[in-house]
Amino acid sequence: MITISLLNHAKGAPPLYYQIKEFIKEKIENDEYSSGDTIPTEIELQKMFGVSRITVRQAINDLVNEGYVCKMRGKGTVVASSKIEEPLNRIMSYTEEMKLRGFNPVTKLVKVSIVKANKFIANHLELSSKDEVYKIERLRCADDSPMVFFTTYLSKELSLPLDESEYMGSLYELLKKNNNIEVVGAKEYFEAAAADEQVSSLLEVGLYAPVLKRTRISYDMNGKVIEYSICYYRADKYKYSVEIGSTP
């Protein structure tokens, strides 16, 4: 049992929450807490270290923000698995990326609808705000683990099927098969975001938990805009890499 004597209370010592965070982090890095393990509860950590619940909560929140643990409904706080790394120097569908990494890409939710483009969406798709567009919402998983929630907008000129079963796999493969369109370029934006109620529920993360927001505008070989997508990735399971210049 850990006792309060392990914390440094001396003047000028690091804050208590920081010491607790580093203690747990060291156990994770040394595999004393393995991926998927549940760490002690807030109440248990309070008793272990003899500190307030606010102090423990701050330590855990920092671990969540740094990607070491994640909060899961019904399970508590668990050690996060290794993040899937996606390089940004090539265009690849989510389906292709997961297969390359040895995961089974699974779609757990699909909703296809036709909506009138607002000014913002129409501007990105180079359409009139009166034009109709396809709105495709999908929850994509790696094996059974929720990974990313996509909301994609496509021009209605593409005459895509409304059968939701058609969207269980790669959207880019569907575009190639249905319209002979190949996505060859994209402009992407990345930013930190907090999970709202919908994203929190679908990705199985805490409300306002940090997520990675990715916005993609993709183009075909003629430079025509094909897709406008807003994607929310679990920050504890996904990361991106960029190679600049020559590498060893």
Secondary structure by P-SEA (a helix, b strand, c coil): cccccccccccccccaaaaaaaaaaaaaaacccccccccccaaaaaaaccccaaaaaaaaaaaaaaccccccccccbbbbcbbbbbbccccccaaaaaaaacbbbbbcbbbbbbbcccaaaaaaacccccbbbbbbbbbbbccccccbbbbbbbbcccccccccccccccaaaaaaaacccccccbbbbbbbbbbcaaaaaaaccccccbbbbbbbbbbcccccccbbbbbbccccccbbbbbccccc
